[in-house]
Amino acid sequence: MTRCSDRMTRRTFLARAAATSTVAASAASALPLASCAESPPPSPNRSRVVIIRHDALAADGQGPAPKRVRELLDEAARALAGDAKAADAWARWFKPEDRLAVKVNCLGLPTKPAVALGLAAAVGAIGLPPERVTLWDRTSRELRAAGYTLKGTGDGVRCFGTDALSSRPGGGYSADVYTSGATGSLISRIVLDECTALASAAILKDHNLAGITGVMKNFYGAIHNPNKYHDDGCDPFIADACAQKPIRDRLRLVLSDATRPQYHGGPAPRRQWQWPYGGLILSTDPVAADRVGCEILERKRAAVGMKPFEAEKRPARHIASGEARGLGTAKLERIEVVSIGRVWLDVG
């Protein structure tokens, strides 16, 4: 069986996955706060990805309240960093003086607002004021359509699109073209002017060309010309967009909304192929996060009798390209997956 861009038998896959998983709590529906056993610091030779699952995350519609998401993300952050306190974990990646821009995905099946707002609330534990956090995507119209409340000034988390900066000299995108590998693009001035730190808050879903949409492809929404980068299964363009220097230098953390992922028919929303996985995926490694997300989708597809992405001529090759660009780890055996709640391999 071929999964993502790695070739392995089902027996080998299960053995590797079991070896790289840690179950920190056994029953997701009963997961209490502070249930995660303290994890050791991540190994310097392996990338750590934390998946926290809870029945509350699997709810349809807008999902749980941001407060509940924050509580679960605090658990995930502790496990990711190996810290006893959530504030200590968030302080590894952000500082109170940072201006944090959280890139969400609003096209098709969007990142739930509760997930992005939960992240914004969680980083507040280090003293980062909500007014210094911006939720953003390409356009304010797309954000509003995805359920986000627009806000440019005043108290609280800001939320607006790149197009909201169009009245500034030079418009909402950079005057200069930034190049990375096979891409040459103007970059959102939200990245360049409005933030010192970036987080990618993507949605985990199928993509008809690239196999999956994840935290790396999310940055197609940060450049002015993503329409030019869909040939050859979007490879190596997804990796190159994420590797653009202004993005790469600011990217601190990645979060994938796997509350109700979509395993087929994407990137447009198709309810018949969405399921209540009830998870959030957190990592500092965008490649590893996408590799694990790809594995979840492939495993779900196999469970319902669908062909793997490669058999449909759309393998997620950009994940290996991300490793080649130095963005992270693409091989599953070099990724440590920490499960909190239901085991991440359980896709039923």
N, C-alpha and C positions, 0 to 999 in steps of 0.2 A: 504494500500500500504506500502510495506517495502522499506525503502531507507537507503542505507549503512548498518550500524549496529543498527540504532534506528528504533523502530516500531511506526508508527503514521499514522493517516488517512490523506487524502489529505487536508481536511479542517483544521485540526490541524497544518499540515505542513505550509500551506499558512499563517495562523494566526501568527505562530511563526516567520516565515521568514519576514513577514511585520513588526513585532515588533522589529526585530533585524537589520533592514536595514535603512540606512540614504541616501537619494538621495541628493548629493551635487551639481549636475549639471544635467540638464534635457535632453540635446540633445548631444549625443556623437559626432556626425558629426561636431557640431559647438563648441566643447569644447575649450574655450580659455585658455591661460595660466593664472595662478592665479585665476582659476574659483572656486576652492574648498573653500567653506566657512570654516572658522577656526573651527576645531573640538575640543571639550573639551578633557582634558587628558583621556586616557583609564581608565575605571573602574577597581579597583583592584580585583573585583569579576568576571570579564568577560574578555575573550580574544578578542582582536580586530583584525579583518581581513579587509584589504582594497582591493577593486577591482576597478581598473580604466579601463574604456572601451573607445575605440576611433576607428573610422573607419580606421585610418591609421594602427592600429595594426592588422586589419583583412586581410590585403593584403596577397596574396599568395606569394610563393617564400621565399626570405630572409626577407621580411617584411620591416618595416620603417628603416630609418637611425638611428644609435645609438644616435645621437643628439636628435631626436624626442623622442626616448625611455627615454632618460635622463630627458627631460622636463616633461614627463608624470610620471616618477618615482619620481621626485621632488614633484609633486602634491600628489602622493600617500603617500610619506614619511611624508609630512606635516599632512595629515589626520591621519596617523597611530600614530604619536607622539603627535598630538594636538598642534603643534608649528606653528607660523606664518611664519617662514623662513625655507626653506628646509635645509640649512646648519646646523641650530640648531637641526633639526630632525636627520640628518645623524650623528651628533656628539653625539647623545645619544647611538649609537651603535658602532661607530668606532672612533679611535683616529689617528692623523697624523702619529704617530710612529708605528702604526700597520702594519703588513704584512698580507694582506687579500688574502685568497684563495677562489675563487668562484667555487664551484663544479657544473659543467654542466652535462647534460645527453646527450650522443652521440649515444646510441644504438637505433636502430629503428627510431622512430620519434624524432629528436634531439631538444634540446633547441636552439632557433635561436641565432646565434652569435650576432646579433644586440641587443638582450635582455641582454645578458651577458655583452657586451661592454657598453651598456647604463648604467647598474648598476655600472660598473667600473668608468665610467665618472662621475656619480652622486656623488659617495663618494669622488671624488676629491674636492668637495666643502669645505671639512673640512681641506684641505691641505695634504691629503694622496696622495703622488706621484703615477702616474700610474705604475712606475717601481716596486712598492711595492704591486701590485695587480697581482695575477696569476689566469688565467682561466685554469681549469684542469679536466681531467677524467682519466680513466684507462690507455689508450694508446694514444700515439701521432698519430698513424695511424687512430684511430677512430675519434680523434679531426679533423684531416685534412679531412677525409671523410665527416664530418658533416659541413664543410665549415669554420672551424677555421683556422687562420693563425698561424703557430707555431713560437714561439719566446722564446729563453732562456736567452738572454742577450741584452744589449743595452737599448735605450730609448723606453718608451711606456710599455703597458701592456704585461706581460709575458703570454705564453700559451704553455703548454706541458703536457704530460701524466706521470703517475707514472713510466712507463717503462723507461722514459728518465733518471731516477736516478739509473738505474740498474748497472751502472759502479761503484757506490759508495760501500764502504765496507758494506756488508750485503744486497746490492741490493736496490730495490725501496720500499720494505716493511720492517716493523719493524722486528728486531731479536726476540722480545718477542711476545708471544701470549697474546692478550687482551681478556678478557671474559666479557660478559654482558648477564645475563639471559641464554638463550639457545644458545648463539653464542660464539664461540672462534675463533679469527681471527688475522692475521697479518694486520696491518693498514698502509696505504700509508704514506711514509715519507714526502709527501707534507703536510699532516696534522701535523705530528710530528715535522718536521724540518724546513719547509718552511713558516709557518704561525703562527700568534698569534690570528687570527680571521678567522672564517669560515662563508660563506654564501652558502645556497643551492639554485641554480638556475635551477630548474627542469622543465620538460614539463608535462602538464596535459594530461594524456591519459589513455585509458582502458588497463587493464592487464588480461590476460586469466586465471590467478590463483588468484591473490590478489584483483581483482576488479578494482583497480586503481594503476597507477604509479604516485607518487607525490614527495613532498620534502623529506619525510622520506626515501622512497625506493631509492632515489637518492644516498644514502650512501652505497648501495650495491657496488657501484663503488669505494668505499674507502677501501674495504677489499679484501683480496687475494682469498677468497673462497666463493663467493656468490652462486656458483652452489650447495652448500650444503644446502641452506636455502630456498627451494621452496616447501617443503612438507606443507600440511595443509593450503594451501592458503597463504604461506609465513608468517604465523602467529604462534608465536609472533616474528619471526625472523626480520621482517622489523623494528619493534620498538626496538628490542634489538641491531640491527646494529646502529641505530641512537643514542641509549643510551650508546654506547661505550664511556668511559670516555674522551679519547682525542677528540672525536667528540663533545660530549655533552658540554664539558667545553669551547670549542672554538666557538660554533655555536651562532651567534648573530642575524641573519636575514634569512628569507626564502622568496624566490620569485618563483612563478610558472608561467611559460609561458603558458598562456591560449589564445594566439592569434588565433590559429586554433587547438583547442583540438580534440582528437579522442575519440569517445564514444563507440566504439565497435571494435573487431578484433585485439586489441593490445596484446603485445607491439609492434609488427611489424607495420610499416606504412601501412594504408589502406585508400587511399584518399576518397573512397566513404563514409567513416564514419567520416570524418573530416568536421568541419564547422567553419565559420568565426565568432567566439564569440568575438574576438577583445579585449581581456582582459589581464591584468597583476594582479596577486594576491600577495599581500605583507603582511607579518606579522612577528612578533617575536616568534610566537607560531607554531611550525611545525605540531602539531596535529590538531589544529584549521584550519590551511591552508588546510590540506588534507581533513578534514571533509567538509569544504565548497566546495573544488574542487570535492569531491565525490558527493555532492548534485547537482552540476552543471551537471555532467555526467549523474546521475540518472534522473534528470529532462529532459535532452535532450533525453535520451532513452525512457522515458515515452511519450514524445511529438511525437516520431516517431513510437510508438506502440511496443517498445521492452520491454522485461521483466526486472525487477530490478535485480541487481547482485545476491541477495540472492536466487531468484527463479532459477537462473542459477548455484546455488551452488558455488558461489564465492563472498560472501559478504566481504567487506573490514574490516575484524575483527581486523586487525593490528592497526586501528585507535583507537579503545577502548584500545588495549594493550599499545599504546603510552601513553594514559592518565594514565593507571595503572603503567607505568614506571616513571610517574612524568614529562613527556615531554611536557604536555600541556592539552588542553581542547578538549574533543571529543563530548560533547553534544551540539547540535545546539542552544538550548535555553540559553546556557551560553556563546555564541559567539556573539559579536557585529560586524555585517557586515556593513561596510561603502561603499556605491556605489558612484562612480564618473563617470558621463556619464550615459549610459543606465543602468537600474536597473539590478543587478546581476541575478535575477530570470528569466529574459527575455532571453530564450535560442533559440529564433527563428532565 
